[in-house]
Amino acid sequence: MFLQSIRERLTGFMAFGILGILIIPFAFVGVSSYSTSSADNLVARVNEKDITTAQFTESFGNYRRRMQSIMGAAFDPVEFESLVSKRRHLETLIDEEVLNQAAEEMNLDMDDESLAQQIRDMPAFRLDGVFSRDLYLARLTSQGLSVQQFERQIKVQAIISQLPTGILTSSITTNTELMEYVSLQDQQRNFSSILVAPKIDEIEADFNAETVQAYYDENQSLFQSEEMVTIEYVELNVLDIDLGTEPDEAFLKNRFEEQKGRFISPEQRLVSHILFEVAANEDEAVITTVQQQAQDLADRARQGEEFAALAGEYSDDLGSADSGGDLGWMGPGVMSNSFEESMYNLTLESPISDPVQTGFGWHVIYLREIQASSGMNFEQARETLIREHQEEEAEREFIDRADLLVDMIYEDPTTLDSAALDLGLEVRQIGPFGRLGGDDIAANLEVVSAAFSELVLLQGSVSDPIDLAENHLVMIRVQEHFPVVVRPIDVVRSQIIEEIRDSRAMDKARSEAEAMLVALQSSDHDLDSVAEQFGYEVILTEAALRRNFIPDRTVVEQVFRLDSPADGETVSAVVAAQNGYALVVLKSVTNGSLDVGSALNEQQYRRLIANAAASIEVTGLIRQLRDTGNVEVYEDRLK
């Protein structure tokens, strides 16, 4: 990426200037700071064991990249740079450290053979289903890890996981727990309801000045303007750089011979899948349970059950379930990294994968056919070679110009004008926009985050380079800041009137629902006659489950909070609805039960309860270890 290149290539006067700035604090701190942690370099201390800023930064960066890979387009970089996200991750590191210390005290360990087997079983290091040492070494090298470093990391994680894993595997579900859970989870309720929506049209819009002023004074937070900024920016894009002339024939032929193995159309694979949908940020017990459900189906497919039939019955991917989970021919770069890696590790002899996690949930993949790769001759590859050479030249020019841009901005970080003038760039403006972003580059969350950062907004500095795409960057500066203010009453008068009308319409809807409840309880009238009297219709809902959304999702939730009626009785109440209120009459409650022969449901319920119990027990263990130890957190150093 460009930003890494900038770090590696930063040269010239400013580089020496920056070095000089860094030398000053080091002169006072001393060389020992490289090997020992100073108090200023800590984010936490756990029983005299330090978690340094560098350790946290590296761990949080890895976590952020992993979540981005899992969540894909749903990943929000602003959220994952917030103090809340950083503190949550620090809490995870502290939990891991107290578990590690407890494991050391208990002399827990992992023998070399178990370590080797765990590594051999990792899909990332398997080629055609078999462990490949060459692939293993190549993958570690690409991540900047030595074999010793990686194996030490795996061993530490395995040792730390022994305590929670032991709790999980030993957790059981009693028959009483199972029956109580099913009784509540699968409970059905029969009820009738009258929905009372607010009737805004019946509320007069003519309010006197005193009423409007009073509402304005009492609810000023409702009438605040959005904090906004207008920014100016310069943009550097490799696509705007001249591609230059074509290289000569000898160069092209030499390049082709050097890279002949690359000019092969990638292998295509015909695959199907079964998706078990679960959000990446869901509770760990739920994620584990869904993973186990996916594993059950993978095992059933391996035992001979038809994959297409299983997909049609169980897959949450509505787009492919009806066609047996068919995804068609797939090649590199189409699916997420985890899905693609698992897909290419499958063979026709072993075509069913174990569950694979992506941002959508857990997938079981079925490899049906393989279409071998095919090669290209020089003439077929010639245009590609020319284009790639020109793109390489443009990229080199882009990096050189980006280096100059960064150098010039660092010399005077208060303006874009001089750098733009020297490099022939246009200083553009966009805005105003708020913290939710705007159009064009303001739709980029990294740009929005930078615009409202302390460096750019409060200090008035030009931002660091922001990647919009590969070899495409901007540097921004806030041109004008519009802070939050309470808008004048004359500007928001129409909004105030609508707010008052909405509030009074809701109050009227509640009063009408309560009047119907009084009428129902104080006379011999039934719900139908009360509905007729007030001009409404009764909605009958039978065998409603907790997950139902008819007649109204909020109403169903409220009905399941009501006490069960006694035999021969009903329970009546006014409850909130999604739009207004509802008068409900709960008639009967039927507790859930396991159907005869529903072994699969019973197994899933037992796992869910056991996993939830284990999760609570592990949380309790960690809390006890933290309470009996000494944990210090320096939250201000996370910013």
Summary of the structure (lengths in Angstrom):
residues: 639
radius of gyration: 31.9
end to end distance: 24.5
largest distance: 100.6
contacts: 1774
relative contact order: 0.15
helix: 55%
strand: 18%
